[in-house]
Structures are given as structure tokens and as C-alpha cells.
Amino acid sequence: MEDRALAAPCGIYCGACEFLGGQCAGCVAVAGRPFWTEQVPEKVCPIFDCCVDTEGLEHCGLCDTFPCKTFLELRDPSMSDEEAERALADRQAALLRRSQVGTETWLSERSK
């Protein structure tokens, strides 16, 4: 069984992240407060806050308003517009797949 802490609500698989184990333990493990949230006013990821803290959902793909403004507008400022668009499309596809097969299967697929 894969570690569910590696399944971020936004569709990112934390197991593939270069910061895992160093600067971050995974989005779920740090309750939506990865290292980069030091740079945002609320000190929590806006997507995590909305999805988990406010809506009480496991991931955005389970939300009736997916993809919402918060999901669509949050981006890594170090990415080019093309990279950000590709990352957004990848996260949307990941969440749709996760909604279809469940988190355990999705994690198993991602870890291969």
C-alpha cells in the first residue's frame, strides 16, 4: 500500500517531487503547509485550504465546482506559461483519474 500522504489534493503525486524528504514531507503530511507557503499570506496552500480544510474533501476531483478559480489560478511562479499550462492539464487529468479509480489505485499507478 502506498503512503496516502503522497497524494496531494491538487493532483500532484508528491512521491515524484524533488523536494520530498528534504524540504517537504508531502502536502498531506504537512497539512497543506509545504516550504513554499512561507511566501503566501495565509501560510497554507490555497488549494489545500479550500479542498481539505473548508470543503472536507480528499482531493479537488471530488468537488462539484472542479476546476474552480483557486485551482486554475495557483501556479508555480518559476514556470513559464507553457509549463504552467501543461502542469495544470496534468493535474486535472490526474484528479479525474483519481476520481475514477480511487486514491489507492492512483497511488499504485503513479509509483510505478
N, C-alpha and C positions, 0 to 999 in steps of 0.2 A: 504494500500500500504506500502510495506517495504521501508526502507531507502536505497537508491542505494549506499550510501557511505559505506555500509557494504559488498558490492560486489567487492572484490579486483580483479584487472586484472589477477592475478596469479592463481585464482581459490579458494582462501581461503574465507570462509564466516566469516567476522570479528565479526559478532554477537555471535560467539561461542568462541571468543578469550578471554583468561583470562586477557589480558591487556586492553581490551576495557573499556573506561570510566575512567581508571586510567592513565596509561602511554600513551594511544593512543586513538584517536577518530575514527579510521578506516582509512585504507590506502587511499581511495579516498578523505576523508575529510582532510587529511594532505598532499595531493598532492604527495604521494609516499615517504613521509619522516617520517615514524614511528620512535619511540625512538631508535631502533637498528641501524638506518642508521648513527648514530653518530660514529659507528665503521667501516664504509666503506669510502674510499677516496672521493667519489663523493657526499656523504651526501644525496643520494637519492637511493631508491631501484632500482637495475639494471633492474629488470623486468618491473617495473612501467615506468621507464625512456624510455626503448625500446618500450614497448607497447603503452603507452599513449602519452608520450612526443614526441617520434620520429615517430612512425607509425600512431598515431592518432586514435587508436582503443580503444574500451571499455574494451576488455579483450583478452588475448592471444589466446583463442579458435577461434578467428576470423582471425588470422594471417595465411597467406599462408605457412609460414615456421614452424608452430607449430607442435611439440615441438622443439624449437631451442636450441642451445648450452647454451644460457643465462638461459633459463627456466630449462633445465636439470641439470645445474651445481650449481645453487644457492641453498644453503641448510642451515638449522639451525645447527650451529656447536655443539649445545648441544645434538643433536640427534645421536643415534647410526646409523650405516649403514642401519640396518634393518628398523628402524623407519623412516629414511630419504627416503628410497625406497618406503615404504608404503605411506608416506606423498606425495611423487611425484606422485605415481599412483592415489591417491585420488584426487589430484589437477587436473591431466589430465582428469580423469573421470568427475569431476565437470565441467570443461570447455567444454567438449564435450556435456554434458547435457545442460549446459547454452546456447551453440550454437544452440541446437535443440529447446529448449522451450522458450528462451528469458530470460533476466535478471529478470523481474518482477516475472514470474512463478518460476524461480530458487530460488529467494529470499524467496518466499512464501513457497516453499518446504523445504528449509533449516531452516526456522524459526519455523517449527513445532516440 
